[in-house]
Amino acid sequence: TAQSFEQHFQDKLDNEVSIEPRDWMPDDYRKTLIRQISQHAHSEIVGMLPEGNWITRAPSLRRKAVLLAKVQDEGGHGLYLYSAAETLGITRDEMLGQLHSGKAKYSSIFNYPTLTWADMGAVGWLVDGAAIMNQVPLCRTSYGPYARAMVRVCKEESFHQRQGFEIMMRLAEGSETQKKMAQDALNRWWWPSIMMFGPKDDDSAHSAQSMAWRIKRFSNDELRQKFIDVTVEQAKLIGLTIPDPDLKWNEEKGHYDFGAINWDEFWNVVKGNGPCNKERLAARQNAWNNGAWVRDAALAYSEKRKERAEK
Ligand code: FAQ
């Protein structure tokens, strides 16, 4: 009966047994996962664009090889995530259709421009740093295929974060101009990075249900606070200043207090009006359109093979 299916699902959650593709699950659990996993996949793929912008201009062969590898990893993460979402009964074409029509979201962070080489440092350090903070707990998310995909993704993100921090460290100990470049990148990426964790808990539409289903293990504000606490110390280490005059260690709480986040800016970017939203979406739509001949050729080839096999 429906009730015993539901009970079985709840027992699994309570006992930390992962939910697998063939298990019964509530419709809304399935929907929430499709939404989150597909948006996560889109973020990885759109997230290749701001850094792709610097591959041809990396300052040395070593930096170029590392950046190229990082951007390829992001493509791989997108593919694992699309595969994980497909196990829930949505096709890749449907997901991409939702991205291209603007119906599906992707992370707000990728709608900001990468203006200087130091931005490659800031993106790796802050954006991948925030991504890891959010994704390590997702290795224990209740849906098996998503959790397993996250294990490998997190290992790679951790390399990405270090390569970004290393770029910042080198620039920060370089010439006056290089140090300024690093500080300028930190100034521009800090606030958008802490917005990546999503709206504050009171305004987070999905959090309560996603926590109850053990999809999310920590709330948006909890993860944001953890990220700020570790990143402030890293900034100190390399002699850069976090652009927040209200940032202050709170002895009683054992956390940093921080200034007000500009939520108008956040929602504006989420709604499609950030500095690069149109450019990012256009790049993905063009890639899709320009790849049509590859899909057509692959399909024609597979049909020809099928025909031959039938003869
Ligand atoms: N941007 O109720 P909540 C990466 C939307 S890391 C845009 O709190 P939820 C690695 C949200 O979707 C980045 N939209 O939602 C990389 C919802 O709208 P909807 C990707 C946002 O799902 C690094 C509405 O606001 N990581 O790609 C954002 O419970 C460097 C209400 O919000 C993930 O996706 C935002 N920042 O919590 C790649 C991690 N925040 O869907 C390249 C997995 C919220 O109803 C280079 N996702 N919204 O239309 C999650 O953990 C969650 O989905 C949250 C949001 C925490 C992002």
Residues whose N, C-alpha, C, O or C-beta is under 5 A from the ligand:
A	BS01	FAQ	Q36 Q39 H40 S43 E44 G47 M48 E74 K105 Y106 S107 S108 V127 D128 A131 M195 M196 F197 G198 P199 S204 A205 H206 S207 S210 V270
